[in-house]
Amino acid sequence: MRRRELLSAMVALTAGVGTLSGCSQDGGSGGDGSFKVGYVVNFGSHEWYQNVVKGAEDTAKEKGIGFQWADANVDLAKQITQAENMLTQGVNVLMLSPVDPGGLSSVMAEAESRDVPVVTESNTVPGAATTVGIKNLDAARQLGEWAGKYQKEQMKTTAKVLIVGLPTQVDTRDRVEGFKQGLAASGADFQIVQEVNGGGLKDNALKVSADALTAHKDINMIFGINDDSALGATQAYQEAGLDTSKLATFGFGVEGRAGKSALVSGGPYKAGLGMFPEYVGRALIEQAQAVHEGKDIPERTVTPATVLTPENLKDYYTQEGNDWKINYAAVEKLLAQ
């Protein structure tokens, strides 16, 4: 693949992005200047993306790769500006967690004109070299089967299920559909009582779940499309004065401190689908390096996922104070399965 010579004098960036070998408003790590990656996340204040960035930054540092990231804060126009600024500055590879996969055509055109490959996280954008992330439908089906087995072995009563989703996103729609498929495949006795849109945010999930629980006090199983959705709905259950010993909560992600803490607390959070954001960040950098070196890479780079429980969480994460350190080697082995 043809590579352009880097400009000897980098253009100063606006929109919160600084020079790639130094500091910026958001963050970055330096390299030897020979290979530079820019990453624009869509929601940097969320723990998922904070841990993706951590994995990417640590891996870039290990490999001596210049790394810079910026936060679009769920603003498509801001993401476009940040990405275009990084391209102007002279990144070798651009990485994106799209705010809106359909709204980045101008960025992709600019990247192509500069011969800069684009690697995306989770959501595919036409023209990207690869998209890094789990297979949401398959992973959610795995969690649904686990929940179905739990219903049959532990609940001894019909599971009355509240689903806290995010229907505006393809990935989260797949998570809901996969969970339903897994429950059905397990032979569990269940009924989907209500589906609500929690917006992927805890406060929203709390509100819409409270309304659902007012109408359906017999709900005894919750599925949330991310940690915030699952935990917000569980909080609504508690605040409604219902008996949490009769509740089984299942979440998706287990991406941050709150999800892991809930999982090991002995409360209603029985299992979650581990997505390992730190590993996703590492895979993003590895694939960025591979495409930069002209290697063939798949259109979809699948990262590991598995059901995490209070019993096996310690196999993949070690708690260090309030933080959790990922075991990359253990996560890597999941790909062989």
Salt bridges, closest charged atoms under 4 A:
ASP58 OD2 - LYS54 NZ 2.99
GLU62 OE2 - ARG282 NH2 3.15
GLU110 OE2 - ARG114 NE 2.59
ASP138 OD1 - ARG141 NH1 3.07
GLU195 OE2 - LYS180 NZ 2.52
ASP211 OD2 - LYS207 NZ 3.92
ASP218 OD2 - LYS160 NZ 2.99
ASP228 OD2 - HIS46 NE2 3.70
GLU255 OE2 - HIS46 NE2 3.89
GLU293 OE1 - LYS295 NZ 3.24
ASP323 OD1 - ARG257 NH2 2.58
